[in-house]
């Protein structure tokens, strides 16, 4: 009955391996923040420079974070940030682009 003594974290969406990953966690938070900023500022025509640049940087940080991520929790946050960054980037490009 050894399985009764250990909690089952394999089925959890936010499963972790029990170790800290400071670089991956930092990239996840940066990607999420950039994605939110890009998505929100993309809703306004006059903020297309901020939306497109933060979206572009969010896409690159999210892609690198996906490359080095180790847990499902990190990948989940990175995908959310990448999606928001992508939408914000493309809407910013549609409203005027990277250089105005």
C-alpha positions, 0 to 999 in steps of 0.5 A: 500500500505504498501508493496510499502514502504518497499524494498523487500529483501526476494528474494535477494541472499545476503539478510540480517536481518539488524543486524551484526553477527561478529562471523558468518562473521569472520568464513565466511571470514576465511573459504573463505581464507582457501579454496582459499589457499587450492585450489591454493596450491593443484595445486602444488605437493610440497605444499601438506602439506599446501593444506591438512592442510588448507583444513582440517581446512577450512572444520571444520571452514565452518561446524561450520559456517554453524551450527551457520549461520543466513543469506543466505549471510553467508551460500553462502560464507561458501558453496563456502569456504567449496567447495574450502577447500574440493577440496584442501583437497582431492587433497592435500591428493592425492599428499601426505597427512597430514604428507608427 
